[in-house]
């Protein structure tokens, strides 16, 4: 599933990022890379707000649709 499709409160793991090298490098610089764990704080409409490595990040729908994830949990991280 795509990150943009994940409901609020879910914790997912990034499995793949589609797009060019520039997109992958930009996302990696903010902690988004295959294997990273991400919590969805706010789902669309509007920008997607995620929490990764203790930081909150806003992503547009276009960027979030390039990130493929698998669900880990419906619970909040401890």
NORLINGI-V29172 format. One line per field, one symbol per residue. ss: DSSP state (h for helix, s for strand, l for the rest). psi: psi as a letter, one per 20 degrees, with the letter a starting at -180 (. if undefined). Layout:
ss = ???
psi = ???
//
This chain:
ss = lshhhlllllssssssslllhhhhhhhhhlllllllsssssslllllsssssllssssslhhhhllssssssslllll
psi = qqhiipqqiqprpphqpqrrhggggghhhjjoqpiqpppogprqqaqpprppljqpppqrhgghiioprqpgqiqqq.
//
